[in-house]
Amino acid sequence: MRESSADGETAVDWERRYEQMARHADVLQSKNHALAAALNRAGKELRQAKSQMASLGRPPENFATFVKIDSSHVDEEGVRHAAAEVILGSRRMVVPVSSLVNVDRLACGQTILLNENMVVVSVRGLPITGHVREVVQTLESGRLLVADQSGQSSVVERASALANQRFERGDRVLVETSGTLVVEALPKEDEEDLVLEEVPDVGFEDIGGLDAQIDQIRDAVELPFLHRDLFERYDLKPPRGVLLYGPPGNGKTLIAKAVAHSLAEGAGSANGVFLSVKGPEILSKFVGESERIIRSIFERARRRAEDGKPVIVFIDEMDSLLRTRGSGVSSDVETTIVPQFLAELDGIESLGNVIVIGASNRVDMIDPAVLRPGRLDVKIRINRPGRDQAGDILRHYLTDDLPLADGMTADSLIDVMVGEIFRRDDTRHVCDIRDERGDWTSIYFGGLISGAMLRNIVDRAKTAAVKQSIVSGAEARLDAHLLGAAVEEEYAEAVDSIAGANPQQWARLNGLDVNRAVELIPVKLTDRIDDRRD
């Protein structure tokens, strides 16, 4: 019989109640642990929020540029107190330096941080942005006289990193935003982009159809370099400049490169220098910038020639740079560019190693002061090739080692091409041009041919042969049919190119002997080109 308590509960009832209470205690303990974890997370999030609030409430710091230490002393407690001269925006001021900053490591030009109390609290590197200026002069004190692109001058100090830097007139520098401190020397990227320095690999043997012109320029340019002693013996001054002029695409640039190549070989090693100047790109919208670039180009040529190297300064499209002053053709920037060029050209007479070679399609547009004897002494006209010259040019591009049709040689194909090009009938009639007297002149394809067009004709035929080889799976051979079709295509482009052209300018550009052309009528093409291809 089970024992019971006074209220009637047995031991089993007490055991069951105990187990229930234990389970309830476990639940309460689990909830307590969860609550404690939630409180911990809430505390952590609260601390993070407080940290973020403190960060967001932090006063702004100012970027400034360090100039120098104004004062420094150590107190009785051994604490160092320093004040620095800094540039903040356009303000120059003296501010205290935090004891946490190593004063001995501060250098002029460094970027620093100032707190809300204007105390130096942190040190950064050199400024990476600012104003670009050009050095005009280095003063005795070491400061620099610089100018902006408008020509306005100012005197600036140097950063510590540039204390021993040597600056020359025309060098570009980076000035920090206040405009009082130079922090970096910049490369002359603009001149490097505008001048290509090279030793050309083009020789006179690579040029066809210009034997007479090559003899002229070799006499004018090579002899003074290769036979200096004879020129001195006869007290003969070498020419300072040569002008190559004539219709486009006939080898003016090739001749200039061949001269530089020949001079390099004649000097004993390939150490001649060819400076190719991009004439139109020298022009700048900023006042004085074009003149500065011209000065730097000639200064570079002088430096390269100091050790006896022959230096060719080749200026292509010279008419775009040195137009007649006061002509009104352009914005009259030539009123300052031409005098600057003439001053530099006159200044190279003391250096017998520099010669200027200019090339132009429109010699009538070049200022007469540039063309007078004593400057561009030698003027060589590069004419369009005739029949014999065209054959010589074609022999450089159409050779016997190419896949030719059976029974054909390069010379026989060239004869066919020359006959096709210089045919004077309706199939090669390009246009009629009338002068102011009312006289009409018929222009044929052969009268407009150039060395560049001859090469293009051969390239057209070669391209057609490559396509045929791909389609047929067998090697196509160059024959009269392919070359004749290439001539027809080039002729068609020549006719198309004159549509809407100004008669007088077109005649001058192509070197045609037409007295003041006033009307230009191109012929209408027929379907014979498509027939020829079929």
ABEGO torsion letter per residue (X at the ends): XBBBBAAGBBAAAAAAAAAAAAAAAAAAAAAAAAAAAAAAAAAAAAAAAAAAAAAAABBBBBBBBBABBABBBBBAAGBBBBBBBBBBEABBBBBBBBAABBAAABBBGBBBBBBAAGBBABBBBBBABEBBBBBABBBAAGBBBBBBAAGBBBBBBBBAAAAABBBBBGBBBBBBAAGABBABBBBBAAAAAABBBBBBABBAAABBGAAAAAAAAAAAAAAAAABAAAAAAAGBBBBABBBBBEBBGAGAAAAAAAAAAAAAAAAGBBABBBBBBBAAAABBABBGAAAAAAAAAAAAAAAAAAAGBBBBBBBBGAAAABBBBGAGABAGAAAAAAAAAAAAAAAAAABAABBBBBBBABAAABBAAAABBGBBABBBBBBBBBAAAAAAAAAAABBAABBBBBGBBAAAAAAAAAAAAABBBAAABABBBBBAAGBBBBBBAAAABBAAAAAAAAAAAAAAAAAAAAAAGBBBBBBAAAAAAAAAAAAAAAAAAABGBBAAAAAAAAGBBBBGBABBBBBBBBAAAAAAAX
